[in-house]
Amino acid sequence: MSISSSLTNALSGLTAATRAAEVVSSNISNAMTEGYGKRELQLSSNVLQGRGSGVRVDGVARQTDPILLGNRRGAEAGLANADVAARFLSDIESVIGLPGDPGALTERMTQFESSLIEAASRPDAPSRLQAVFQAATRTTQHLNTISDKLQAARLGADRAIARSVEQLNTAPGRVPEHNARIAQFDGTSRDASSLVDQRQRVIDGIAELVPLREVQRQNGMVALFTPGGAILLDGKAAEIGFAAVNTVTPDMTLGSCALSGLTINAQPISVDPETGPLAGGRLVGLFQVRDVLAAEMQVRADAVERELIER
């Protein structure tokens, strides 16, 4: 081997080592960056006239695990769904109060019953009658506070649904832009990894709202589906519809059409937490709070009030 060939081989090795160091440095510095995919340097033997001529740098590949990524997104959607319900129940618990807590509903009703018993034994005592009035006032105020809190939670959920729908309509609409730019890089020597990182961040941003399945298309493009079968993006982004309200009262329900459901491309869809096409994420969790959890709590509060009146 000539000195020139030896120097060429050595230079190619140094070039490969330099690129490898750059890739490692990038991986370390971006280890905590959202959407960043690990890079790996691709090398091959360089052959010239049938003889080895050092190392050739073929490029830098972005390494991801589609199955692991899909599982992570599904877990984030499930966590967001559970978090919505947990926050609602925690807020209502703080308003109702636990048995034994000062100022809890059970304590208010116990005080009211005790004042009635004391007044029945001495109905001629103004102080005992006044105690009945004060205990009844505190009890009814507490029940009214619970009802107001429930309707406020339903209204808050309705507004959060509107914001989530706006985000769903905006974010997938940005993915086609990234798809188009990535497709331009496909088949060329240019590296599209940074564009793929940006696209992943956009997709991750909506993954907690609804569970997502990312399907690869030609030229590096992707389509987005939900496990329930809804098409959010396949060439063109779907349009999700929802109409928010300004106030919510106990009689307003989804079934009576007083509250809005969801549509995809103007077609109504179910928001059932088990069988709906968007089931499993934060968005459907908000519908559960608005239409199921808070409504059931209101029914129970009404039952307590009705029993109190009858007694």
C-alpha positions as CSV (number, residue, x, y, z in Angstrom):
1,M,0.0,0.0,0.0
2,S,1.4,3.4,-1.0
3,I,1.9,6.2,1.4
4,S,-0.8,8.2,-0.4
5,S,-3.3,5.3,0.1
6,S,-2.3,5.0,3.8
7,L,-2.9,8.7,4.4
8,T,-6.2,8.6,2.6
9,N,-7.4,5.7,4.8
10,A,-6.2,7.5,7.9
11,L,-8.0,10.7,6.8
12,S,-11.2,8.8,6.2
13,G,-11.0,7.3,9.7
14,L,-10.4,10.6,11.3
15,T,-13.3,12.1,9.4
16,A,-15.6,9.2,10.6
17,A,-14.3,9.6,14.1
18,T,-15.0,13.4,14.0
19,R,-18.6,12.8,12.7
20,A,-19.1,10.1,15.4
21,A,-18.0,12.5,18.1
22,E,-20.4,15.1,16.8
23,V,-23.3,12.6,16.8
24,V,-22.5,11.5,20.4
25,S,-22.3,15.1,21.5
26,S,-25.7,15.9,19.9
27,N,-27.3,12.8,21.5
28,I,-26.0,13.8,25.0
29,S,-26.8,17.5,24.7
30,N,-30.4,16.7,23.5
31,A,-31.1,13.8,25.8
32,M,-33.8,15.7,27.6
33,T,-35.1,17.6,24.5
34,E,-38.8,16.8,23.8
35,G,-39.2,14.9,20.5
36,Y,-35.5,14.3,19.9
37,G,-34.6,11.0,18.4
38,K,-31.3,9.4,19.0
39,R,-28.8,9.7,16.1
40,E,-26.5,6.9,14.9
41,L,-23.7,7.3,12.4
42,Q,-23.9,5.0,9.4
43,L,-20.6,3.8,8.1
44,S,-19.5,1.4,5.3
45,S,-16.2,0.3,3.8
46,N,-14.9,2.4,1.0
47,V,-13.6,0.3,-1.9
48,L,-11.5,1.8,-4.7
49,Q,-10.5,-0.4,-7.7
50,G,-11.2,-3.5,-5.7
51,R,-9.1,-2.5,-2.7
52,G,-10.1,-1.1,0.7
53,S,-9.8,2.6,0.8
54,G,-10.8,3.5,4.3
55,V,-14.2,4.3,5.8
56,R,-17.2,6.0,4.1
57,V,-19.7,8.0,6.1
58,D,-23.1,7.1,4.6
59,G,-25.1,9.5,6.8
60,V,-26.8,9.9,10.2
61,A,-29.9,7.9,10.9
62,R,-32.6,8.9,13.4
63,Q,-33.3,5.9,15.7
64,T,-36.8,5.4,17.2
65,D,-38.9,2.5,18.4
66,P,-42.4,3.0,16.9
67,I,-44.0,0.5,19.3
68,L,-42.4,2.1,22.3
69,L,-43.4,5.5,21.1
70,G,-47.0,4.4,20.6
71,N,-47.1,2.8,24.0
72,R,-45.8,6.0,25.6
73,R,-48.4,8.1,23.9
74,G,-51.2,5.7,24.9
75,A,-50.0,5.8,28.5
76,E,-49.9,9.6,28.5
77,A,-53.5,9.7,27.1
78,G,-54.7,7.3,29.7
79,L,-53.0,9.3,32.5
80,A,-54.5,12.5,31.3
81,N,-58.0,10.9,31.2
82,A,-57.6,9.6,34.8
83,D,-56.2,13.0,35.9
84,V,-59.2,14.8,34.7
85,A,-61.6,12.6,36.8
86,A,-59.2,12.7,39.8
87,R,-59.0,16.5,39.9
88,F,-62.8,16.8,39.6
89,L,-63.4,14.3,42.4
90,S,-60.8,15.9,44.6
91,D,-62.4,19.4,44.2
92,I,-65.9,18.1,45.0
93,E,-64.6,16.2,48.0
94,S,-63.1,19.4,49.3
95,V,-66.4,21.1,49.0
96,I,-68.6,18.3,50.5
97,G,-66.1,17.5,53.2
98,L,-65.2,14.1,54.7
99,P,-67.2,12.7,57.7
100,G,-65.5,14.1,60.8
101,D,-64.1,17.1,59.1
102,P,-65.2,20.5,60.6
103,G,-67.8,22.1,58.4
104,A,-68.4,18.9,56.3
105,L,-72.0,18.3,55.0
106,T,-72.4,15.4,57.4
107,E,-71.5,17.7,60.3
108,R,-74.0,20.3,59.1
109,M,-76.8,17.8,58.9
110,T,-76.0,16.3,62.3
111,Q,-76.1,19.7,63.9
112,F,-79.4,20.4,62.2
113,E,-80.9,17.2,63.5
114,S,-79.6,17.8,67.0
115,S,-81.1,21.3,67.0
116,L,-84.5,19.9,66.0
117,I,-84.4,17.4,68.8
118,E,-83.5,20.0,71.3
119,A,-86.2,22.4,70.0
120,A,-88.8,19.7,70.2
121,S,-88.1,19.2,73.9
122,R,-88.5,22.9,74.6
123,P,-90.5,24.6,71.7
124,D,-91.1,27.6,74.0
125,A,-87.4,28.4,74.2
126,P,-86.5,31.1,71.6
127,S,-82.8,30.3,71.7
128,R,-83.5,26.7,70.7
129,L,-85.7,27.8,67.8
130,Q,-83.0,30.3,66.7
131,A,-80.5,27.4,66.8
132,V,-82.7,25.4,64.4
133,F,-82.9,28.4,62.1
134,Q,-79.1,28.8,62.1
135,A,-78.4,25.1,61.6
136,A,-80.9,24.9,58.7
137,T,-79.3,28.0,57.1
138,R,-75.8,26.5,57.3
139,T,-77.1,23.2,55.8
140,T,-78.9,24.7,52.9
141,Q,-76.1,27.1,52.1
142,H,-73.7,24.1,52.0
143,L,-76.0,22.2,49.7
144,N,-76.3,25.2,47.4
145,T,-72.5,25.6,47.4
146,I,-72.2,22.0,46.3
147,S,-74.7,22.5,43.5
148,D,-73.0,25.7,42.4
149,K,-69.6,23.9,42.4
150,L,-71.0,21.1,40.3
151,Q,-72.4,23.4,37.6
152,A,-69.1,25.4,37.7
153,A,-67.2,22.2,37.1
154,R,-69.5,21.3,34.2
155,L,-69.0,24.7,32.6
156,G,-65.3,24.5,33.2
157,A,-65.2,21.1,31.5
158,D,-67.2,22.5,28.5
159,R,-64.8,25.4,28.1
160,A,-61.8,23.0,28.4
161,I,-63.3,20.8,25.7
162,A,-63.5,23.8,23.4
163,R,-59.8,24.6,24.0
164,S,-58.9,21.0,23.4
165,V,-60.8,20.8,20.1
166,E,-59.1,24.0,19.0
167,Q,-55.8,22.4,19.7
168,L,-56.8,19.3,17.9
169,N,-57.8,21.3,14.9
170,T,-54.6,23.3,14.9
171,A,-51.9,20.8,15.7
172,P,-52.7,18.1,13.1
173,G,-53.0,20.8,10.5
174,R,-49.3,21.6,11.1
175,V,-48.2,18.0,10.5
176,P,-48.9,18.1,6.7
177,E,-46.5,21.1,6.6
178,H,-43.8,19.0,8.2
179,N,-44.7,16.0,6.0
180,A,-44.2,18.1,2.9
181,R,-40.8,19.4,4.0
182,I,-39.7,15.9,5.0
183,A,-40.8,14.5,1.7
184,Q,-38.6,17.1,-0.1
185,F,-35.6,15.7,1.8
186,D,-36.4,12.1,1.0
187,G,-34.1,10.5,-1.6
188,T,-31.5,13.2,-1.2
189,S,-28.3,13.5,0.9
190,R,-29.9,16.0,3.2
191,D,-30.7,15.0,6.7
192,A,-34.4,15.5,7.7
193,S,-33.9,14.3,11.3
194,S,-34.5,17.8,12.8
195,L,-37.7,18.1,10.9
196,V,-38.9,14.7,12.1
197,D,-38.1,15.9,15.7
198,Q,-40.3,18.9,15.1
199,R,-43.1,16.8,13.8
200,Q,-42.9,14.4,16.7
201,R,-43.2,17.3,19.2
202,V,-46.3,18.5,17.4
203,I,-47.8,15.0,17.5
204,D,-46.8,14.4,21.2
205,G,-48.5,17.7,22.0
206,I,-51.9,16.3,21.1
207,A,-51.3,12.7,22.2
208,E,-52.6,13.3,25.7
209,L,-55.9,14.7,24.3
210,V,-56.6,11.5,22.3
211,P,-54.7,8.2,21.9
212,L,-52.8,8.2,18.6
213,R,-51.5,5.7,16.2
214,E,-48.8,7.0,13.8
215,V,-48.7,5.2,10.4
216,Q,-45.8,5.7,8.0
217,R,-46.6,6.8,4.5
218,Q,-44.3,7.1,1.5
219,N,-41.5,9.7,1.4
220,G,-41.2,9.8,5.2
221,M,-44.7,11.2,5.7
222,V,-47.1,10.0,8.4
223,A,-50.8,9.6,9.0
224,L,-52.6,9.8,12.3
225,F,-55.4,7.6,13.5
226,T,-57.0,6.8,16.9
227,P,-57.3,3.2,18.3
228,G,-61.0,3.7,18.0
229,G,-60.8,4.2,14.2
230,A,-61.0,8.0,13.8
231,I,-58.9,9.5,11.0
232,L,-57.3,12.7,12.3
233,L,-54.8,13.0,9.4
234,D,-54.3,11.1,6.2
235,G,-53.0,13.6,3.7
236,K,-55.5,16.1,4.9
237,A,-56.3,17.0,8.5
238,A,-59.8,16.2,9.8
239,E,-62.0,19.0,11.1
240,I,-63.4,18.4,14.6
241,G,-66.5,20.4,15.6
242,F,-67.8,21.5,19.0
243,A,-70.0,24.4,20.2
244,A,-69.3,25.7,23.7
245,V,-72.0,27.3,25.9
246,N,-71.9,30.3,28.1
247,T,-73.6,28.8,31.1
248,V,-74.6,25.3,32.3
249,T,-77.6,24.5,34.4
250,P,-78.6,21.1,36.0
251,D,-81.2,20.5,33.3
252,M,-78.8,20.9,30.4
253,T,-77.5,17.5,29.1
254,L,-76.0,16.1,26.0
255,G,-79.0,13.9,25.4
256,S,-81.4,16.9,25.4
257,C,-79.1,18.7,22.8
258,A,-78.6,21.6,25.2
259,L,-74.9,20.7,25.3
260,S,-72.8,20.0,22.3
261,G,-71.1,16.7,21.4
262,L,-68.3,16.2,18.9
263,T,-68.2,16.0,15.1
264,I,-65.5,14.9,12.7
265,N,-65.8,16.5,9.3
266,A,-69.4,17.5,10.2
267,Q,-70.4,13.9,11.2
268,P,-71.5,13.3,14.8
269,I,-69.4,10.9,16.8
270,S,-69.8,9.1,20.1
271,V,-67.9,10.3,23.2
272,D,-68.4,7.1,25.0
273,P,-65.3,6.4,27.2
274,E,-65.2,2.8,26.2
275,T,-66.4,2.5,22.6
276,G,-66.1,6.1,21.2
277,P,-63.6,6.7,18.4
278,L,-61.7,9.2,20.6
279,A,-61.9,7.2,23.8
280,G,-59.0,7.1,26.2
281,G,-57.6,10.6,26.4
282,R,-58.2,13.9,28.2
283,L,-60.8,15.1,25.8
284,V,-63.2,12.2,26.5
285,G,-62.4,12.6,30.2
286,L,-63.7,16.1,30.1
287,F,-66.9,14.9,28.6
288,Q,-67.2,12.4,31.4
289,V,-66.9,15.1,34.0
290,R,-69.4,17.4,32.2
291,D,-72.0,14.7,31.3
292,V,-71.6,11.8,33.7
293,L,-69.6,12.4,36.9
294,A,-70.9,15.9,37.7
295,A,-74.5,15.0,36.6
296,E,-74.5,11.9,38.9
297,M,-73.2,14.0,41.8
298,Q,-76.0,16.5,41.2
299,V,-78.6,13.7,41.3
300,R,-77.2,12.6,44.6
301,A,-77.2,16.1,46.0
302,D,-80.8,16.6,44.9
303,A,-81.7,13.3,46.6
304,V,-80.2,14.6,49.9
305,E,-82.2,17.8,49.6
306,R,-85.4,16.0,48.7
307,E,-85.0,13.7,51.7
308,L,-84.3,16.7,53.9
309,I,-87.5,18.4,52.8
310,E,-89.6,15.3,53.2
311,R,-88.3,14.8,56.7
